[in-house]
């Protein structure tokens, strides 16, 4: 793998990880265009993807460092005060930041349970099957469009309940399907439960930290041995590019959704899904 190829894949990973268009779909397509599958083994490709995904995770940690600090401090301080008995007897509820920490934990449970249960299927041949990816790209676009129409878009982060967290958590589990997009499924779930678009995106990103972090680290540990020494520079460059472009992608989406709908991404998904099927039907690319 050349440095140019690593830069392109890093850009693809970073720019598509956090907007609702599926980084998996774009990495598979980019890999085929760049003929990565002819240069590296499937195990090496998986390992490379796992490492650069960690670059995207760092982007989330940096962008939401303030929120993470407030959640951590609020969680620790509120629990210490609660167990010391210093909370107001008439209002023994934890503060909003501590509650948000619990909601993130609760929302992570579905993808952990289903991920472990369906591990063999997830890691099977369907992972990079373009027929599955194309269908999922189109399918989620339709579901997201429905969410845009029926969602009330009135609720903020402070108004979320444990039911909302579970609903969005189950929506996140659909990201196990190749081409679904983790941010796409969670933002869709957020809109369905009445969140405004910016809140849906913010909760989606915060919810991604344990899910993407755990999955990325486990995949990295498992596949790291497949990375050869001559891939070192490409891995470092790809990871850095993924982190920088990932940060820019988050900043863009948070600003964009304050005043715009997700219809831009819905249209994009429909187009990409259609292009994938055209390429498959014309035998321009192979399914796997």
Secondary structure, 3 states (H helix, E strand, C coil): CCHHHHHHHHHHHHHHHCCCCCHHHHHHHHHHHCCHHHHCCHHHHHHHHHHHHHHHHHHHHHHCHHHHHHHHHHHHHHHHHHHHCCCCCCCCCCCHHHHHHHHHHHHHHHHHHHHHHCHHHHCCHHHHCHHHHHHHHHHHHHHHHHHHHHCCCCECHHHCCHHHHHHHHHHHHHHHCCCCCHHHHHHHHHHHCCECHHHHHHHHHHHHHHHHHHHHHHHHHHHHHHCCHHHHHHHHHHHHHHHHHHHHHHHHHHHHHHHCCCHHHHHHHHHHHHHHHHHHHCCCCCCC
